[in-house]
């Protein structure tokens, strides 16, 4: 009889522990759901998720923050939504941050990075800038110009990885003064010139305007196919999650086993299981301007 009573006591205790754990999980899920969408375009957080290490890569931490909503923003006649209003940083924040880094300012209805000319991310008030909503299939339009000898970039499908730069998880539409920055001649095929898929595919034709003049840029992402446009011309095309994409990654600085151990992992799986990520602008330490930023969702 004592053995039965002892056994029943264990069963009851175990049931109570399981019920308590389930209750905590339900509460946690409810809290996440409650902050997953912010209609006022204000991002809060962070929420950090540990991802287990693999045999080839160290453990890393993804930073998951609430997404801003653009549902209430007006569309133009072609279905595009302005995600920069020319006056405020509403909806924007620094990569891995809760606020906009101080080096990013608004000047003449454009987003400007006030570069020091000292190189990439040299300022404590710097860092990359992202719009705080993930996109999957989309058409992005923007205007850009650079100062003499300036370098920057536009990122797509980026993920936030704690302690790591944005470029390890995102393809880059290169922004460059082709005439005065050495990246233009750093590779034999010019795949670091403006509008190129950085370090992978050169923009062809190369039709950028000189520093100080405005260029138009476009990026189209649809079901893995990506197109870069510059000044009205399609200049780059590539297809994600294909053997050809894997070959592209392995052909450059982000190759497997190279100097950027996480880059191959993230660029291969690009956007994670949901195939979505952030749009971002790069702090490369140089002066750059962006305006007329708008996006059309094509999911």
NUNURO-848069 format. One line per field, with one value per residue (C-alpha): residue number from 1; x, y, z; residue in one letter. Coordinates in pm, whole numbers, plus 32768, in hexadecimal, padded with zeros to 4 digits. Layout:
BEGIN
i [NUM;...]
c1 [X;...]
c2 [Y;...]
c3 [Z;...]
aa [a;...]
***
This chain:
BEGIN
i [1;2;3;4;5;6;7;8;9;10;11;12;13;14;15;16;17;18;19;20;21;22;23;24;25;26;27;28;29;30;31;32;33;34;35;36;37;38;39;40;41;42;43;44;45;46;47;48;49;50;51;52;53;54;55;56;57;58;59;60;61;62;63;64;65;66;67;68;69;70;71;72;73;74;75;76;77;78;79;80;81;82;83;84;85;86;87;88;89;90;91;92;93;94;95;96;97;98;99;100;101;102;103;104;105;106;107;108;109;110;111;112;113;114;115;116;117;118;119;120;121;122;123;124;125;126;127;128;129;130;131;132;133;134;135;136;137;138;139;140;141;142;143;144;145;146;147;148;149;150;151;152;153;154;155;156;157;158;159;160;161;162;163;164;165;166;167;168;169;170;171;172;173;174;175;176;177;178;179;180;181;182;183;184;185;186;187;188;189;190;191;192;193;194;195;196;197;198;199;200;201;202;203;204;205;206;207;208;209;210;211;212;213;214;215;216;217;218;219;220;221;222;223;224;225;226;227;228;229;230;231;232;233;234;235;236;237;238;239;240;241;242;243;244;245;246;247;248;249;250;251;252;253;254;255;256;257;258;259;260;261;262;263;264;265;266;267;268;269;270;271;272;273;274;275;276;277;278;279;280;281;282;283;284;285;286;287;288;289;290;291;292;293;294;295;296;297;298;299]
c1 [8000;811F;81BA;8073;8052;81BA;8180;8043;8100;8205;80F8;8043;8186;81EB;8094;80AF;8208;818E;805A;8131;8222;8101;806F;81BD;81DF;807E;80C6;820D;8162;804E;8151;8204;80BE;8059;818B;81B9;8117;8125;802D;80E3;8222;82EE;83D7;8424;84F8;85E4;8580;86AB;869A;87BB;87FC;88BA;8A14;8A58;8B91;8C11;8BA4;8BAB;8A6F;89D2;88B0;879C;8700;8589;84D1;8362;830E;827F;813D;8117;7FAC;7F2D;801D;7F91;7FE9;802C;7F82;8080;8056;8197;81A7;829A;835F;8416;8346;8462;8444;8467;8506;83B3;83D3;8550;8659;87C1;8822;8829;87B2;866E;86B9;874C;88C7;8921;89EC;88AF;87F8;86E7;875A;8686;8583;8692;872F;889F;89BE;8AAF;8BF0;8D3B;8E01;8EB8;8E36;8D21;8C6B;8D82;8C96;8BF4;8ABC;8AB4;8A32;8953;87EA;86BF;854A;84B0;83DA;843D;83EA;83D3;8366;837F;83E0;84B7;84F9;85E7;86C2;882B;8962;8ABB;8BCE;8D1F;8DC4;8C9B;8C2D;8AE2;89E0;8877;8833;8710;8683;876C;8756;87D3;88EB;896E;8AD4;8AEC;8ADA;89A8;8A69;8A9F;892B;88CA;8915;8984;8923;8A68;8A67;8BAF;8C63;8CF3;8DEB;8E92;8E6D;8F65;8E53;8DFF;8F46;8F73;8EFC;8F39;8DCC;8D58;8C67;8C96;8C22;8AD2;8995;8A62;8A0F;8B38;8C65;8B94;8AF6;8B5C;8A4F;8A2F;8A0C;8AC0;89FC;8A2C;8A4B;8B73;8B86;8A9F;8993;8857;882E;86F6;8708;8615;861E;8518;8501;83FF;8403;857C;85BC;866A;869E;876B;8717;87E5;876E;8655;8721;8725;8892;889A;87CC;87FD;8735;8746;874C;87CC;8914;8978;8943;8A20;8B2E;8B17;8B4A;8C74;8D13;8D58;8DB8;8C8F;8CE8;8CC7;8DF3;8E61;8EA6;8D36;8CC9;8B5A;8B2D;8B19;8A18;8934;8958;890E;87CC;877F;8659;8637;8514;8426;8505;84D2;85A8;85F1;8643;8770;8867;89D9;8ABA;8C06;8C8D;8C48;8B41;8A15;88AD;8769;8610;84C3;84D1;839D;833F;8233;81E4;81AD;816B]
c2 [8000;80EF;80A7;8101;8243;829E;825C;8332;844D;844A;844E;8574;8639;85FA;8666;87AB;87F4;87B2;888B;89A5;8990;8996;8AC6;8B80;8B28;8BA4;8CE8;8D1C;8CDE;8DD1;8EDB;8EAD;8EBC;8FF7;90B8;901A;913B;92A9;9380;94BE;9456;9448;9320;92A8;918C;90DE;8F70;8E8D;8D27;8C33;8B59;8A15;89E9;88FC;8834;8945;8A83;8B15;8B61;8CAF;8D7F;8E0C;8F4E;8F41;908A;90E7;914A;929C;92A6;9354;92F0;944E;94FF;957B;94D9;959B;954C;9436;9394;9419;9487;9597;950C;9656;9791;9884;991C;9812;96BF;9625;94AC;94AF;9447;93DD;9276;91C4;9301;939B;94F8;95A1;95D9;9748;9754;9717;9861;98F1;99FA;9A95;997C;9873;977E;97D6;9721;982B;9779;97C9;9731;9656;950C;9416;9441;9516;95F4;9598;964B;957C;942A;93A3;9418;9333;9359;9298;91A7;9068;9045;8F0A;8F57;90C8;91DC;92ED;943F;954A;966B;9682;9759;9750;9842;982E;96DC;9658;94F1;946A;9360;92F3;91A7;90BA;8F91;8FE3;8F3A;8FCE;8F02;8F71;8FEB;8FBB;90B9;90C6;905A;8EF5;8EAC;8F82;8FB5;9119;9206;92C9;9445;94E1;9607;9536;9640;9683;9551;9430;9329;9376;92D7;91E0;90BA;905E;9060;9198;90E5;91EF;9311;93B9;92E6;91A5;907E;90CC;8FEB;8EFB;8F8B;90CE;91C1;91BB;92BA;9396;94D9;958E;9708;97C3;980E;9926;98C8;9802;96A0;95C8;9468;9345;91E8;90E3;8FA2;8E9F;8D30;8D24;8DEA;8F37;9057;9196;92CD;940A;9547;948F;9364;91FE;91C1;9084;8F43;8E1B;8CFD;8CA3;8B46;8AA4;89EF;8B25;8BFE;8B16;8B32;8CAD;8CB2;8BC9;8C9B;8DC7;8E41;8D98;8C38;8B0C;8AEF;8C53;8D7F;8DB4;8C6A;8CC2;8D6E;8C2D;8B9A;8CC8;8D19;8BAF;8BA3;8D14;8D95;8C55;8B66;8C87;8D12;8E74;8F85;90F6;9208;92CF;93E3;93C1;9495;9477;95B2;9689;978F;9702;9773;96B0;973C;96E3;958F;94C0;9354;9280;9133;901D;8EEE]
c3 [8000;8052;7EFE;7E4F;7F18;7EC9;7D58;7D57;7E00;7CEC;7BDD;7C7E;7CA6;7B3E;7AC2;7B84;7AF0;798C;79BE;7A47;7920;7828;78D3;78BE;774F;7706;77BE;7701;75B4;760C;7662;7515;7452;750B;7490;7339;727C;72D9;7216;7280;71CC;730C;733E;749C;7520;74FC;750D;74E2;7466;7490;7362;73A2;7310;71EF;71AB;70C1;716F;72CD;738A;7336;73B4;72DB;7358;7322;734F;7319;71B5;715A;7093;6F44;6F10;6F59;6E6B;6D21;6BD5;6A98;694D;690A;6A60;6B00;6C6B;6CDC;6E03;6E38;6E56;6E16;6F71;707F;70C0;710D;70E2;70D0;71CC;71DA;718C;72DC;7388;7407;7383;7252;726F;728A;7149;7081;7050;6F71;6E7B;6D66;6D80;6D5E;6E52;6E6D;6F10;6F8D;6F37;6FD7;6EBA;6FB6;6F31;6F82;70D0;7167;7230;7379;72FB;71BE;7152;7040;701E;6FE1;6FAF;70CF;7008;6F56;6DE5;6D11;6BAC;6B5C;6A6B;6B09;6A69;6AE7;6A75;6AE7;6AC8;6B62;6BBD;6B0F;6B50;6C17;6C4B;6CD2;6C81;6C8F;6D3D;6D00;6DC0;6EE2;7036;717D;7216;7368;7357;71DD;70BE;6FDC;6EA5;6F1D;6EF3;6DCA;6C5A;6C12;6AF9;6AE7;6B03;6A90;69F2;68D8;686D;69BA;6A9D;6A75;6A97;692C;68BE;69DD;690A;679F;6738;67F0;68D8;69E2;690C;694D;692E;691F;69FC;6AD9;6A99;69C7;6889;67D8;676B;65F0;655B;6655;6637;6783;6794;682C;699F;6A0F;6910;695C;68D9;68DE;6968;6971;6A06;69AF;6A7B;6A16;6A75;6A79;693C;6978;6886;68B2;67EB;67CA;671D;666D;65F1;6672;66C5;679C;67B9;68A2;6939;6AA8;6B43;6A04;69B3;68EF;6A25;6AEF;69E5;69F4;6B6C;6B52;6A40;6B21;6C7A;6D26;6CB5;6D9B;6E80;6E35;6F11;6F62;7003;702B;6EDB;6E11;6F01;6EF8;6D88;6D2F;6DF7;6DB3;6E7B;6F43;6F21;6ED9;6DC2;6E42;6ED9;6F03;6E0B;6E81;6E2B;6E74;6F4C;6E99;6F3B;6E07;6DB5;6CFB;6CC3;6C84;6C32;6B8D;6C39;6BF0;6BDF;6B3F;6BE5;6AE5;6BCA]
aa [x;x;x;x;x;x;x;x;x;x;x;x;x;x;x;x;x;x;x;x;x;x;x;x;x;x;x;x;x;x;x;x;x;x;x;x;x;x;x;x;x;x;x;x;x;x;x;x;x;x;x;x;x;x;x;x;x;x;x;x;x;x;x;x;x;x;x;x;x;x;x;x;x;x;x;x;x;x;x;x;x;x;x;x;x;x;x;x;x;x;x;x;x;x;x;x;x;x;x;x;x;x;x;x;x;x;x;x;x;x;x;x;x;x;x;x;x;x;x;x;x;x;x;x;x;x;x;x;x;x;x;x;x;x;x;x;x;x;x;x;x;x;x;x;x;x;x;x;x;x;x;x;x;x;x;x;x;x;x;x;x;x;x;x;x;x;x;x;x;x;x;x;x;x;x;x;x;x;x;x;x;x;x;x;x;x;x;x;x;x;x;x;x;x;x;x;x;x;x;x;x;x;x;x;x;x;x;x;x;x;x;x;x;x;x;x;x;x;x;x;x;x;x;x;x;x;x;x;x;x;x;x;x;x;x;x;x;x;x;x;x;x;x;x;x;x;x;x;x;x;x;x;x;x;x;x;x;x;x;x;x;x;x;x;x;x;x;x;x;x;x;x;x;x;x;x;x;x;x;x;x;x;x;x;x;x;x;x;x;x;x;x;x;x;x;x;x;x;x]
***
